[in-house]
């Protein structure tokens, strides 16, 4: 694994991820022996500062959702560490981890499947309060009503079932449920990808308003780069289980350094037809390699138009800061700026 040069925790860092690895075993045969590993996350390091939104983007299968779920310990990690507010979550026992879960929540991609169809949404929102034994029954109900109002829904909605709501309303219910325990950190796993464009804007505005009101910190996972540009403070780009680039939103969108990031940004439609021809479309050749057997060296080199034979296909580039917190893992950038 390449040496990863990422600034370690400071007073402003709420989440510090260091060399995070998650492999999923593939079993086969009569005895179900492990015959291969899916390298979903392969040595990822980054930080998330208090009160910011870190956008995490990349192609399907690059490991974005696995990162989010591993950070919350919803799935076990293979190697590495995650510090949350100075505590290594992988070292915490059952009781301590249960207490910490009050500070870390998730908003799922599919708002319908994440809600129990047999339970009124008021009870779904209240469930975390019951599990953690917070407040009396009356106080819990009052908390549910206040949360519904916070996400622009009506009091009487608390007694209705998930099938009675639209997709946007269900996602707002999911946000209310995530807020029930007054968390510091929320993983938003593609929270608007299943919604219409007009509804996406409503949900994004609610998330941004809540962040301002409550001082929340987000890890915002998405495919849509326009959405990420709208909501993010910084943006991280993943490719095949590794971090390719990490920088401020403006730096990523105005001066992308990694060839993969440049290709992603070239695919964003330009609304103004007079400017549509000002940016060349970069077409990536070939398919994303299998995470079971990723290519040696830089994982992106088989599809990169700048790949240098004998270097990119043999040695893994170092993910390091090239100034102003702009991290890149690319031999071309190293050659031009080293």
C-alpha positions in Angstrom: 0.0 0.0 0.0 1.3 3.4 -0.9 2.3 5.9 1.7 -0.7 8.2 2.3 0.2 11.7 3.3 -3.0 13.1 4.8 -3.0 15.8 7.5 -3.9 14.2 10.8 -6.6 15.4 13.1 -6.8 19.0 14.3 -9.3 20.7 16.5 -11.5 21.3 13.5 -11.7 17.6 12.3 -14.7 15.7 13.5 -13.9 12.6 11.4 -10.4 11.3 10.6 -10.2 8.3 8.3 -6.8 6.6 8.1 -5.9 3.8 5.7 -9.4 2.4 5.7 -9.7 -1.0 4.0 -12.8 -3.1 3.4 -12.7 -6.4 1.5 -15.7 -8.6 1.0 -14.8 -12.3 0.8 -16.0 -14.5 -2.1 -16.7 -18.1 -1.0 -17.1 -21.1 -3.3 -17.0 -24.9 -3.2 -18.6 -27.4 -0.9 -16.8 -26.1 2.2 -17.4 -22.4 1.2 -13.7 -21.5 1.4 -12.7 -17.9 0.6 -11.3 -18.0 -2.9 -11.1 -14.2 -3.7 -11.7 -10.8 -2.2 -13.8 -7.9 -3.5 -11.6 -4.9 -2.7 -14.4 -2.4 -2.1 -12.2 0.1 -0.2 -8.4 -0.2 -0.5 -6.5 2.2 1.7 -8.6 5.4 1.9 -7.6 8.4 4.0 -9.4 11.7 4.5 -10.8 14.1 7.1 -14.2 15.7 7.6 -14.2 19.1 9.4 -16.9 20.2 11.8 -19.8 21.9 10.2 -18.8 21.1 6.6 -20.2 19.0 3.9 -17.8 16.6 2.2 -19.2 15.4 -1.2 -18.1 11.9 -2.2 -18.4 11.1 -5.9 -17.4 8.4 -8.3 -18.7 5.8 -10.7 -21.1 3.0 -9.5 -19.1 0.4 -7.7 -16.2 2.6 -6.7 -16.9 2.1 -2.9 -18.7 5.3 -2.0 -21.6 3.7 -0.1 -19.2 1.2 1.5 -17.1 4.1 2.9 -20.2 5.7 4.4 -21.5 2.5 6.0 -18.0 1.5 7.3 -17.6 4.9 9.0 -20.8 4.2 10.9 -19.8 0.6 11.7 -22.9 -0.7 9.9 -20.5 -3.1 8.3 -17.2 -4.3 9.8 -13.9 -3.0 8.5 -10.9 -5.0 7.4 -8.1 -2.6 8.3 -7.5 1.0 9.2 -9.0 3.4 11.7 -11.8 6.0 11.9 -11.6 8.6 14.6 -14.8 10.3 15.5 -14.4 13.3 17.8 -11.1 11.8 18.9 -12.4 8.3 19.6 -11.4 5.3 17.4 -14.9 3.8 16.7 -13.4 0.4 15.8 -12.0 0.1 19.3 -15.3 0.8 21.2 -17.2 -1.8 23.0 -21.0 -2.5 22.7 -22.2 0.1 25.3 -19.8 2.8 24.2 -20.7 2.2 20.6 -24.4 2.4 21.3 -23.9 5.7 23.0 -21.8 7.0 20.1 -24.5 6.0 17.6 -26.6 8.9 18.9 -24.0 11.2 17.4 -23.8 9.4 14.0 -26.8 8.8 11.7 -27.6 8.0 8.1 -30.1 9.0 5.5 -30.6 6.1 3.0 -30.9 6.3 -0.7 -34.3 4.6 -1.1 -36.7 6.5 1.2 -39.4 3.8 0.8 -37.5 0.6 1.7 -35.8 2.4 4.6 -39.2 2.8 6.4 -41.3 0.0 7.9 -44.5 -0.2 5.8 -46.5 -1.5 8.8 -45.5 1.3 11.2 -46.8 4.8 11.3 -44.0 7.3 10.5 -44.3 8.9 13.9 -43.3 5.6 15.5 -40.5 5.1 12.9 -39.1 8.5 13.9 -39.5 7.7 17.6 -37.8 4.3 17.4 -34.3 5.7 18.2 -35.6 7.5 21.2 -37.2 4.3 22.5 -34.0 2.3 21.9 -31.9 4.8 23.8 -34.6 5.3 26.5 -34.8 9.1 26.0 -37.7 10.9 27.6 -41.2 9.9 28.5 -43.8 8.7 26.0 -45.2 12.3 25.9 -41.8 13.9 25.4 -41.0 11.5 22.6 -44.2 12.3 20.8 -43.6 16.0 21.2 -40.1 15.5 19.8 -41.6 13.7 16.8 -44.0 16.5 16.1 -41.2 19.1 16.3 -39.0 17.1 13.9 -41.8 16.8 11.4 -42.3 20.6 11.5 -38.5 21.0 11.1 -38.7 19.2 7.7 -41.8 21.1 6.6 -44.4 18.4 7.3 -47.7 18.5 9.2 -48.4 17.2 12.7 -51.1 14.8 11.5 -48.6 13.1 9.2 -47.2 11.3 12.3 -50.1 8.8 12.3 -49.9 8.0 8.6 -48.1 5.1 6.9 -45.2 5.3 4.4 -47.3 4.4 1.4 -49.4 7.5 1.9 -46.5 9.8 1.1 -44.6 10.9 -2.1 -40.9 10.1 -2.5 -39.9 13.6 -1.5 -42.0 13.4 1.7 -40.6 10.0 2.6 -37.1 11.3 2.2 -38.0 14.2 4.5 -39.3 11.6 7.0 -35.9 9.8 6.7 -34.1 13.1 7.5 -36.4 13.7 10.5 -35.6 10.2 11.8 -31.9 10.8 11.4 -32.2 14.0 13.4 -34.2 12.4 16.3 -31.2 11.7 18.5 -29.6 15.2 17.8 -26.5 13.9 16.0 -23.4 15.7 15.1 -22.7 13.8 11.9 -24.9 12.5 9.1 -24.0 10.2 6.2 -26.4 11.2 3.4 -26.2 8.2 1.0 -27.4 9.5 -2.4 -30.5 11.0 -0.6 -31.9 12.7 -3.8 -31.0 10.3 -6.5 -34.4 8.6 -6.5 -36.3 11.9 -6.6 -37.5 14.3 -9.3 -35.4 17.3 -10.0 -37.9 19.8 -8.4 -38.2 17.6 -5.3 -34.4 17.2 -5.2 -34.1 21.0 -4.7 -36.5 20.9 -1.8 -34.6 18.2 0.0 -31.2 19.8 -0.6 -32.5 23.1 0.7 -33.8 21.4 3.8 -30.5 19.7 4.4 -28.6 23.0 4.0 -31.0 24.8 6.3 -30.7 22.1 9.0 -26.9 22.3 8.8 -27.0 26.0 9.4 -29.5 25.7 12.2 -28.1 22.7 14.0 -24.4 22.8 13.1 -24.5 19.4 11.4 -21.6 17.8 9.5 -22.4 15.8 6.4 -20.7 13.1 4.3 -22.8 13.6 1.1 -22.5 10.6 -1.3 -23.8 11.2 -4.8 -23.5 10.6 -8.6 -24.8 13.9 -9.7 -22.0 16.4 -9.8 -24.3 19.4 -10.1 -25.9 18.4 -6.8 -22.5 18.0 -5.2 -21.4 21.4 -6.4 -24.5 22.9 -4.9 -24.2 21.5 -1.4 -20.6 20.6 -0.7 -17.8 22.5 1.0 -15.1 20.1 -0.2 -15.3 17.2 -2.7 -13.6 13.8 -2.7 -13.4 11.7 -5.9 -13.1 7.9 -5.6 -12.1 5.4 -8.3 -12.1 1.6 -7.8 -11.8 1.7 -4.0 -9.2 4.4 -3.8 -9.2 8.2 -3.4 -8.2 10.0 -6.6 -8.6 13.6 -5.6 -9.8 15.7 -2.7 -10.0 19.5 -2.6 -12.3 22.4 -1.9 -15.4 22.6 -4.1 -14.1 25.5 -6.1 -10.8 23.9 -6.7 -12.3 20.7 -7.9 -14.8 22.3 -10.3 -12.5 25.0 -11.6 -9.1 23.3 -11.6 -9.4 19.5 -11.5 -5.9 17.9 -11.5 -6.6 14.2 -11.8 -7.4 12.9 -15.3 -10.4 10.9 -13.9 -11.8 14.0 -12.2 -11.4 16.0 -15.5 -13.4 13.3 -17.4 -16.2 13.3 -14.8 -16.5 17.1 -14.9 -16.5 17.1 -18.7 -19.8 15.0 -18.6 -21.7 17.7 -16.8 -24.2 19.3 -19.2 -23.9 23.0 -19.8 -27.3 24.8 -19.9 -26.1 27.8 -21.9 -25.8 26.6 -25.6 -23.4 29.5 -26.3 -20.9 28.0 -23.8 -21.6 24.3 -24.6 -18.7 24.1 -27.1 -16.2 25.8 -24.7 -15.4 22.5 -22.9 -14.2 19.4 -24.6 -15.9 16.1 -23.7 -13.5 13.5 -22.4 -14.6 10.0 -23.3 -13.0 7.3 -21.2 -12.2 4.1 -23.1 -12.9 0.6 -21.8 -14.8 -0.5 -18.7 -14.0 -0.1 -15.0 -11.8 -3.0 -14.0 -13.1 -5.6 -11.5 -12.5 -4.8 -7.8 -11.7 -8.5 -7.4 -8.5 -8.1 -9.4 -7.7 -4.4 -9.8 -4.8 -3.4 -12.1 -1.3 -2.9 -10.6 0.1 0.6 -10.1 -2.5 3.3 -10.5 -5.9 1.7 -10.8 -7.0 4.3 -13.4 -4.1 3.7 -15.8 -5.9 1.3 -18.2 -8.4 4.1 -19.1 -6.1 7.1 -18.7 -4.9 8.9 -21.8 -1.9 10.2 -20.0 -0.7 6.9 -18.6 3.1 6.5 -18.6 4.3 3.0 -19.4 6.7 1.6 -16.8 5.4 3.9 -14.1 1.7 4.2 -13.9 1.2 0.5 -14.6 3.7 -0.6 -12.0 3.8 1.9 -9.0 0.9 3.2 -7.0 0.9 7.0 -6.8 1.0 8.7 -3.5 -2.1 10.6 -2.4 -0.6 13.9 -1.2 -1.3 17.6 -0.9 -0.1 19.8 -3.8 -1.0 23.0 -2.0 -4.1 24.6 -0.2 -5.4 21.2 0.8 -5.6 19.9 -2.8 -4.8 16.2 -2.5 -4.2 14.1 -5.7 -2.9 10.6 -6.4 -1.4 10.8 -9.9 2.0 10.4 -11.3 1.4 13.0 -14.0 0.5 15.6 -11.4 3.6 14.6 -9.5 5.8 15.0 -12.6 4.4 18.4 -13.3 4.4 19.7 -9.7 7.1 17.6 -8.0 
